[in-house]
């Protein structure tokens, strides 16, 4: 068994997938205490996340392209990434597992 922590990227692109991603992330870190998880959101999930704060918000990575394209301002507490698709590819290259919510 590997001593490396589990690292998971969960991708959410709409309101329903954001709800699933938040639930999955909470369950994941509860089951694996040394796990790392990030929820990468773009498209309609961005507005949903901003409109409905959640305990899993520290795991969110918000697509700056979506913010710009939809003319949305994100709270400072939410971490932004330049482009969700590039960020996901970089994380996968670095050994993170990918799950679409």
Backbone as CSV, one residue per row, in Angstrom:
resi,resn,N_x,N_y,N_z,CA_x,CA_y,CA_z,C_x,C_y,C_z
1,UNK,0.848,-1.181,0.000,0.000,0.000,0.000,0.891,1.241,0.000
2,UNK,0.544,2.211,-0.794,1.339,3.422,-0.947,1.225,4.315,0.287
3,UNK,2.310,4.998,0.612,2.285,5.952,1.719,1.894,7.348,1.245
4,UNK,1.743,7.520,-0.058,1.319,8.801,-0.620,-0.143,9.059,-0.245
5,UNK,-0.479,10.302,0.099,-1.892,10.598,0.374,-2.710,10.523,-0.917
6,UNK,-3.968,10.186,-0.768,-4.869,10.209,-1.917,-5.106,11.661,-2.308
7,UNK,-5.068,11.933,-3.607,-5.292,13.289,-4.120,-6.336,13.213,-5.229
8,UNK,-7.420,13.958,-5.048,-8.556,13.863,-5.959,-9.019,15.239,-6.400
9,UNK,-9.199,15.374,-7.713,-9.839,16.547,-8.316,-11.265,16.127,-8.668
10,UNK,-12.232,16.893,-8.191,-13.628,16.662,-8.554,-14.065,17.850,-9.406
11,UNK,-14.568,17.563,-10.593,-14.959,18.611,-11.533,-16.479,18.771,-11.520
12,UNK,-16.932,20.013,-11.352,-18.360,20.318,-11.376,-18.612,21.481,-12.323
13,UNK,-19.606,21.314,-13.197,-19.889,22.343,-14.196,-21.312,22.899,-14.117
14,UNK,-22.123,22.415,-13.185,-23.473,22.962,-13.029,-23.913,22.802,-11.579
15,UNK,-25.094,23.292,-11.280,-25.607,23.302,-9.913,-25.712,21.892,-9.331
16,UNK,-26.281,20.968,-10.082,-26.455,19.599,-9.584,-25.114,18.908,-9.364
17,UNK,-24.178,19.090,-10.296,-22.874,18.446,-10.119,-22.091,19.096,-8.983
18,UNK,-22.301,20.392,-8.731,-21.663,21.042,-7.588,-22.153,20.419,-6.286
19,UNK,-23.447,20.176,-6.179,-23.993,19.540,-4.971,-23.378,18.156,-4.770
20,UNK,-23.268,17.387,-5.849,-22.647,16.057,-5.750,-21.175,16.173,-5.368
21,UNK,-20.467,17.126,-5.974,-19.044,17.303,-5.693,-18.815,17.678,-4.230
22,UNK,-19.639,18.556,-3.710,-19.507,18.942,-2.302,-19.722,17.744,-1.390
23,UNK,-20.727,16.953,-1.673,-20.995,15.756,-0.884,-19.844,14.747,-1.005
24,UNK,-19.390,14.527,-2.239,-18.280,13.596,-2.465,-17.025,14.057,-1.733
25,UNK,-16.713,15.340,-1.792,-15.512,15.867,-1.137,-15.588,15.684,0.375
26,UNK,-16.728,15.994,0.959,-16.891,15.834,2.404,-16.740,14.364,2.811
27,UNK,-17.337,13.472,2.053,-17.220,12.041,2.341,-15.791,11.548,2.163
28,UNK,-15.116,12.051,1.145,-13.746,11.643,0.834,-12.794,11.995,1.972
29,UNK,-12.835,13.232,2.437,-11.914,13.634,3.500,-12.298,13.004,4.840
30,UNK,-13.566,12.693,5.032,-13.972,12.005,6.264,-13.454,10.566,6.280
31,UNK,-13.406,9.937,5.108,-12.982,8.535,5.018,-11.470,8.374,4.962
32,UNK,-10.770,9.382,4.475,-9.313,9.318,4.334,-8.740,10.617,4.904
33,UNK,-8.348,10.573,6.166,-7.975,11.798,6.870,-6.783,12.537,6.258
34,UNK,-5.898,11.813,5.579,-4.742,12.479,4.972,-4.978,12.831,3.506
35,UNK,-6.208,12.687,3.047,-6.537,12.936,1.646,-6.487,14.420,1.318
36,UNK,-6.209,14.697,0.055,-6.280,16.052,-0.486,-7.348,16.050,-1.561
37,UNK,-8.201,17.047,-1.533,-9.269,17.135,-2.525,-9.437,18.582,-2.947
38,UNK,-9.724,18.758,-4.224,-10.078,20.059,-4.768,-11.293,19.879,-5.657
39,UNK,-12.219,20.819,-5.547,-13.400,20.841,-6.406,-13.181,21.960,-7.415
40,UNK,-12.971,21.601,-8.659,-12.752,22.584,-9.713,-14.098,22.880,-10.366
41,UNK,-14.470,24.164,-10.338,-15.787,24.526,-10.872,-15.652,25.512,-12.026
42,UNK,-16.538,25.326,-12.985,-16.640,26.246,-14.116,-18.089,26.281,-14.577
43,UNK,-18.346,27.045,-15.621,-19.681,27.168,-16.216,-20.711,27.555,-15.143
44,UNK,-21.869,26.914,-15.147,-22.960,27.298,-14.252,-22.691,26.976,-12.784
45,UNK,-21.728,26.113,-12.495,-21.406,25.798,-11.104,-20.825,26.998,-10.366
46,UNK,-20.211,27.925,-11.094,-19.585,29.086,-10.459,-20.637,29.950,-9.768
47,UNK,-21.675,30.331,-10.477,-22.731,31.154,-9.876,-23.403,30.407,-8.728
48,UNK,-23.619,29.110,-8.901,-24.241,28.313,-7.843,-23.385,28.296,-6.580
49,UNK,-22.087,28.182,-6.733,-21.190,28.164,-5.577,-21.181,29.513,-4.862
50,UNK,-21.174,30.581,-5.630,-21.157,31.916,-5.040,-22.476,32.205,-4.332
51,UNK,-23.587,31.760,-4.916,-24.909,32.006,-4.346,-25.191,31.152,-3.113
52,UNK,-24.508,30.018,-2.979,-24.794,29.081,-1.900,-23.499,28.646,-1.219
53,UNK,-23.011,29.428,-0.264,-21.796,29.033,0.443,-21.978,27.684,1.141
54,UNK,-20.857,26.986,1.365,-20.900,25.632,1.908,-19.617,25.366,2.690
55,UNK,-19.662,24.412,3.588,-18.493,24.062,4.402,-17.310,23.595,3.559
56,UNK,-17.575,23.105,2.351,-16.499,22.617,1.480,-15.878,23.723,0.623
57,UNK,-16.288,24.953,0.809,-15.753,26.049,-0.008,-14.226,26.159,0.011
58,UNK,-13.532,25.818,1.095,-12.063,25.863,1.041,-11.464,24.932,-0.023
59,UNK,-12.212,23.946,-0.469,-11.734,23.021,-1.500,-11.982,23.541,-2.914
60,UNK,-12.793,24.584,-3.051,-13.170,25.076,-4.381,-12.007,25.757,-5.088
61,UNK,-11.953,25.520,-6.395,-11.042,26.225,-7.294,-11.926,26.751,-8.424
62,UNK,-12.088,28.062,-8.466,-13.036,28.702,-9.375,-12.331,29.124,-10.663
63,UNK,-12.937,28.802,-11.787,-12.391,29.140,-13.095,-12.510,30.645,-13.355
64,UNK,-11.369,31.310,-13.493,-11.364,32.753,-13.757,-11.945,33.072,-15.132
65,UNK,-11.781,32.161,-16.090,-12.387,32.380,-17.411,-13.906,32.490,-17.295
66,UNK,-14.503,31.606,-16.507,-15.952,31.650,-16.317,-16.361,32.945,-15.641
67,UNK,-15.621,33.350,-14.615,-15.933,34.609,-13.940,-15.936,35.769,-14.927
68,UNK,-14.918,35.826,-15.769,-14.818,36.903,-16.753,-15.927,36.806,-17.805
69,UNK,-16.159,35.617,-18.321,-17.164,35.432,-19.373,-18.582,35.726,-18.910
70,UNK,-18.859,35.444,-17.637,-20.205,35.662,-17.099,-20.298,36.953,-16.299
71,UNK,-19.183,37.705,-16.262,-19.136,38.970,-15.535,-19.584,38.796,-14.083
72,UNK,-18.969,37.830,-13.413,-19.278,37.511,-12.017,-18.050,37.836,-11.170
73,UNK,-18.296,38.388,-10.002,-17.216,38.621,-9.041,-17.300,37.558,-7.959
74,UNK,-16.186,36.922,-7.677,-16.147,35.892,-6.643,-15.643,36.501,-5.341
75,UNK,-16.144,36.012,-4.222,-15.611,36.475,-2.936,-14.119,36.158,-2.831
76,UNK,-13.386,36.981,-2.117,-11.945,36.795,-1.969,-11.585,35.452,-1.353
77,UNK,-12.478,34.898,-0.537,-12.174,33.638,0.142,-12.115,32.450,-0.824
78,UNK,-12.686,32.581,-2.015,-12.659,31.493,-2.987,-11.397,31.585,-3.836
79,UNK,-10.667,30.488,-3.912,-9.441,30.463,-4.713,-9.790,30.345,-6.193
80,UNK,-9.075,31.108,-7.005,-9.306,31.081,-8.445,-8.149,30.404,-9.165
81,UNK,-8.489,29.776,-10.279,-7.493,29.234,-11.202,-7.757,29.892,-12.553
82,UNK,-6.711,30.134,-13.358,-6.918,30.843,-14.631,-7.911,30.158,-15.573
83,UNK,-7.786,28.837,-15.733,-8.666,28.084,-16.628,-8.872,26.691,-16.038
84,UNK,-10.111,26.322,-15.813,-10.409,25.030,-15.187,-9.797,23.874,-15.970
85,UNK,-9.926,23.890,-17.277,-9.450,22.773,-18.095,-7.936,22.602,-17.978
86,UNK,-7.211,23.688,-17.957,-5.752,23.614,-17.825,-5.377,23.141,-16.423
87,UNK,-6.048,23.681,-15.420,-5.755,23.302,-14.041,-5.982,21.801,-13.817
88,UNK,-7.099,21.296,-14.332,-7.392,19.862,-14.199,-6.305,19.039,-14.883
89,UNK,-5.911,19.427,-16.079,-4.861,18.694,-16.800,-3.540,18.731,-16.036
90,UNK,-3.202,19.868,-15.447,-1.965,19.969,-14.679,-2.003,19.066,-13.452
91,UNK,-3.121,19.055,-12.761,-3.248,18.194,-11.580,-3.150,16.715,-11.976
92,UNK,-3.779,16.340,-13.072,-3.686,14.950,-13.521,-2.239,14.599,-13.873
93,UNK,-1.540,15.503,-14.527,-0.139,15.297,-14.849,0.678,15.069,-13.575
94,UNK,0.279,15.749,-12.500,0.986,15.652,-11.227,0.530,14.461,-10.377
95,UNK,-0.321,13.615,-10.947,-0.708,12.387,-10.263,-2.033,12.417,-9.522
96,UNK,-2.779,13.495,-9.638,-4.085,13.564,-8.987,-5.099,12.731,-9.781
97,UNK,-5.985,12.061,-9.075,-7.098,11.330,-9.704,-8.182,12.337,-10.084
98,UNK,-8.941,12.036,-11.118,-9.990,12.907,-11.626,-11.345,12.228,-11.485
99,UNK,-12.332,12.999,-11.047,-13.712,12.499,-10.975,-14.631,13.618,-11.426
100,UNK,-15.522,13.301,-12.335,-16.551,14.276,-12.753,-17.784,14.030,-11.903
101,UNK,-18.238,15.077,-11.269,-19.418,14.949,-10.382,-20.707,14.973,-11.181
